[in-house]
Amino acid sequence: MKKIICLALLLPVFVLSALPAWGAISDKEFFALCKRGSAEDIRKAIQDGANIGAIGGYRVTPLIVAAAHNTDPRVIAELIKAGADPNKEIDSIGINVLTHALFTNPNVEVIKELVRWGATIDSAAKSALGNRELGGIGGTKEIVSFFKNIKTWQEASEVCKKGTSKEIHATLLLKPDLAMQDRDGWTLLMFTAAYNPDPQAMTAMLKSGSNIGAKNNQGETALILASYMNKNPEVLQRLLWSDTNVNEKNALGKTALTLARENDRPKEIIELLVNAGAEGVTVVSTPPPVQQATVQSTQVSPLPAAPQVKTEVPQPASPQPQPQPQPQPQQQSGSDVFRSGPEEIYQ
């Protein structure tokens, strides 16, 4: 009897937890909104408690529905910012979000928005491209062209990170878009500058016509990234040989030299930047000479001269003889004061 009563009390809790939030639209209504609604409609529905993780027939999600049918790229951004994952949401037949967009969405800007948020191409899309089915199924020629370019760019980005100069030369023959940036604003040159320790790889990228002044979302150029991320100083040297601003600042107002020192980069990195004219950080190579500071403290010492001390000591008739001055404590005091000097300079 007690068990029945407990179950009766707990049942409303389970039922209420399965229902959408008070005032939220149903999953069916949210799917319809993702298909044709505006970004403002989607944002309001999410704020009111719409289920971003809803699962429909064939295991489609709100993001899959939007990618396939909604021509407003801002809708994609709203759903992803709310927690949708373009790479983890896959339908029951194994098709991911970007591939749905490639096959059915007529607006290339939706596909570009997915790519900016890190969406990757799956094997189904690659197969469709190989069979030349993509354009005939629903994609326009512009989408097919962009798909080929982004496929080449994504593959090129991996080569730029760790490939040899020969591999990068081979990749450049495929003509990836050197000006394209991912959702973090990174270009192919930036990947090379940050991760590839081969200076010849950097030379190949610079000769390809890459924009050395481009900035990512943090305001960082390829030079700034190399200064605090790349392990090989020679990569930084190749960038410094190019026509680049060594004192360019990122979004936080920090230069390559500032970031190099903050990240404890090797002495060679610091020297390269300083010799190239980097400004904004004072580099103290050696502490001031101790001898010079000791002489200065002796010059300002109030001690009486040595001859005067000797004339006063031998007077036995004096009722109150003057105590003999001891210069040693004063000299030690001057040394003690200076001993903290170099440490304060580095602080």
C-alpha positions, 0 to 999 in steps of 0.5 A, spaced: 500 500 500 505 504 501 509 503 495 502 505 491 502 511 495 509 513 493 508 511 486 502 516 486 506 521 489 512 521 484 508 520 478 506 527 477 513 529 478 515 525 472 510 527 468 511 534 469 519 533 468 517 531 461 513 536 459 516 543 456 517 549 460 511 553 462 510 558 456 514 554 451 512 551 444 512 544 443 517 540 439 513 540 433 512 547 433 519 548 434 521 544 428 516 548 424 519 554 426 526 552 425 524 550 418 521 557 416 522 562 422 526 568 422 532 569 427 528 573 432 523 568 432 528 562 434 531 567 439 525 568 443 522 561 442 529 559 445 528 564 451 521 561 452 524 554 453 524 551 446 527 544 446 534 545 443 535 538 443 528 535 440 529 529 436 524 528 430 523 523 425 529 519 422 532 523 428 533 530 425 534 535 430 532 543 430 539 544 427 538 539 421 531 542 419 534 549 419 540 547 415 536 543 410 530 548 409 531 555 412 535 560 408 537 565 413 544 564 416 542 567 422 538 562 424 544 557 424 548 562 429 542 562 434 541 555 434 549 553 435 549 559 440 544 556 444 547 549 444 546 545 438 552 542 435 553 541 428 558 535 428 555 531 433 548 531 430 547 526 425 540 523 423 538 516 423 542 514 416 548 517 418 548 524 415 550 530 418 548 537 419 553 540 413 551 535 408 544 536 409 545 543 408 549 542 402 544 537 399 537 541 400 539 548 402 539 553 396 543 559 400 550 558 400 551 563 406 547 558 410 553 553 408 558 558 410 555 560 416 555 552 418 563 552 416 564 558 420 562 554 426 566 549 425 562 544 421 565 538 417 564 535 411 562 527 412 563 521 407 556 522 404 558 529 401 564 527 399 561 521 395 556 526 392 561 530 390 565 525 386 559 522 383 557 529 381 550 529 384 550 535 389 548 540 384 543 536 381 539 534 388 538 541 390 545 545 390 546 550 385 553 551 382 555 556 387 554 551 392 558 546 388 564 551 387 564 553 395 563 546 397 569 544 393 573 550 395 572 549 403 573 541 402 580 543 399 581 549 404 580 544 410 585 539 408 590 544 406 589 547 414 591 540 416 597 540 411 599 547 414 599 545 421 604 539 420 606 538 413 613 539 410 614 544 405 614 539 399 607 537 402 605 545 402 607 546 395 603 540 393 597 543 397 598 550 394 597 547 387 590 545 388 589 553 389 585 553 396 583 560 398 588 563 402 584 569 404 578 564 407 578 564 415 574 559 419 570 561 425 576 564 429 578 568 423 584 563 422 587 563 415 592 558 412 598 562 414 596 563 421 596 555 422 603 555 419 605 560 423 603 558 430 604 550 429 609 548 423 616 548 425 619 548 418 621 555 416 621 552 409 614 551 410 613 558 412 617 561 406 612 557 401 606 560 404 609 567 404 611 566 396 604 564 395 601 571 396 598 570 403 596 576 406 601 577 412 597 583 415 590 579 416 588 578 423 583 573 427 578 574 431 583 576 437 586 581 433 592 577 432 597 577 426 601 571 423 607 574 426 604 575 433 602 567 433 609 565 431 612 569 437 608 566 442 606 559 439 611 556 434 617 552 437 622 554 432 625 561 432 627 561 424 619 561 423 619 568 426 625 570 422 622 568 416 616 573 418 620 578 420 624 578 413 617 580 410 614 587 410 610 586 416 609 591 422 613 588 428 609 593 433 602 591 431 597 590 437 592 584 438 585 586 441 587 587 448 593 592 446 599 587 446 604 586 441 608 580 439 614 582 444 609 583 450 606 576 448 613 573 447 615 575 454 609 573 458 609 566 455 616 565 457 619 564 450 626 563 449 631 568 449 632 568 441 625 569 440 626 576 444 632 578 441 629 577 434 623 581 436 628 587 439 633 587 433 627 588 428 625 594 432 619 591 437 617 596 442 613 597 448 617 592 453 624 594 456 629 589 456 634 589 462 640 585 460 644 586 466 643 589 473 647 596 474 654 595 476 655 594 484 661 598 484 658 605 481 652 604 486 657 603 492 661 610 490 654 614 490 652 612 497 659 613 500 658 620 496 652 622 500 654 619 507 654 624 512 660 621 516 666 626 518 673 625 514 678 620 517 683 625 519 678 629 523 677 623 527 684 621 528 685 628 531 679 627 536 681 620 539 688 622 543 685 627 548 685 624 555 683 631 558 676 631 555 671 630 560 666 627 555 670 624 549 667 623 543 665 616 541 669 614 535 665 613 529 665 606 525 664 607 518 663 600 517 655 599 519 654 605 514 657 602 508 653 595 509 647 599 510 648 602 503 650 595 500 643 593 503 639 598 500 642 597 493 641 589 494 634 589 492 635 594 486 636 589 481 630 585 483 625 591 483 627 593 476 625 586 473 618 586 477 
